[in-house]
Amino acid sequence: MSDDQQMPDLSALLAQAQEMMAGASQAAEAVVTGQSGGGMVKVEVNGHFEFQSVSIDPKAVDPSDVEMLEDLVLAALRDASDQLSEGQSDAMGGLDLGGLDLGGLMGGAPE
């Protein structure tokens, strides 16, 4: 092994993995609120993508424009989903392998 291919600190990698698992667990328990229409439509969802509630301000209900209300609900769902995805991504962080080439250990083919 050359000097430019140093072994990673396995204890540091284990610590990073444990932090990622703890962060993922916290992210799964989080409840976020997606909003649209300036807060006229709100959707609560937990980290398991289980939707908890939908709240629609009566001002958003126009019987002659149901399509707008549908769009607002869809936008609130997307907002909640984006927040969850971002939170889970932040919680997982990423494992810094320090440029280590693991060969086939992680499913990749060796060069």
Buried (B, 14 or more C-beta within 10 A) or exposed (E): EEEEEEEBEEEEBEEBEEBBEEBBEEBBEBEBBBBBBEEBBBBBBBBEEEEEEBBBEEEBEEEEEEEEBEBBBEBBBEBBBEBBEEBBEEBBEEEEEEEEEEEEEEEEEEE
